[in-house]
Amino acid sequence: MCVRVVPIRLDDEILSFVDLLVKLGIYSSRSEALRELIKAGIKSYENIAKIAKAIERLFELEKEEGDIPIKLNNALSQLLGERDRF
């Protein structure tokens, strides 16, 4: 695994929070805290990345086929109807 140093600018509020995590002993350093917080943030967005890749693939299929690969007849009206149930 290649480790690189990346300069970053943080506002006082974020840095104070990171420092608090270090002070409480949750992390041993700012670097460790930021690294773990970034990992958690990335993990929380994994599904978005998967969806974006799937959408890109659908666009590729549409381009190859000359038509949309999946047709959802009346899907929008069904979705809107279901939304009103809650």
N, C-alpha and C positions, 0 to 999 in steps of 0.2 A: 504494500500500500504506500503510495507516494503522499507525503504530507507537505503542504505548502503554507507559507505565511501569507495571510491576506489582510491588508490594512482595511480597517472599517471605522466609520464614524457613527457614534451613538449619541443620542441626546442624554441629558442628565438623568431623566427618569428611568430609562432603560439601564443605564450604567449603575444607578443606585440599586435597582432591583438585582442585577447580577452581583454586585458587591454584597448585598444582603444574603444572597444564597451562599456566597463564599464565607461570609462571617458566621452564618448558622452552621457551617460545616457540611452543607449538602454537597458542595463541590470544593475541591482543594485550590482552585485558581479561577480567574476570570476566563482563561482560555478553555478550561475544562467545562465550565458552566455554559459558555457560548456554544461550544462544540455540541454539547448534549441538547441544548435548547434548539439549535438548528436541526439536529437529527430528528427531534420530536416534531418540529414544524414540517419537515420534509415528509415524515411518516403520515402526518395528518392530511397531506395533500396528495398522497399516492393515488387515491381513487380518481382524483381530478386528472392526473397524468394518464392513467389508464383510459379514461373517457376521451381525453384529447387524442390519444393514439388511435382509439377505435373510430372516432369521427374522421380523422385523417384517412384512415383505411377506407371508410365509406366513401369519401370524396374520390379516392383513387379508383374504387370499384365503379363509381358513377362515371368517371372519365373513361375507363376501359369499356364499360358496357354501353355508354351513351344514354343511360337512363338510371334513375335512382335504384339501388339494389334492394331496398326494403320499402314496401308501401304499407302505410298504416291508414287505411280508409276510415274516415270519421274519428280518428284518434284524438284530434284537438277537441271536438265537441264532446266526446266521451270524457276526456280529462276535465273539461270545464264542468260538465254535469256532475262528476264525482266530487269535485272540489266543493260544490255547494252542499253536499251531504254532511259535511263536517262543520 
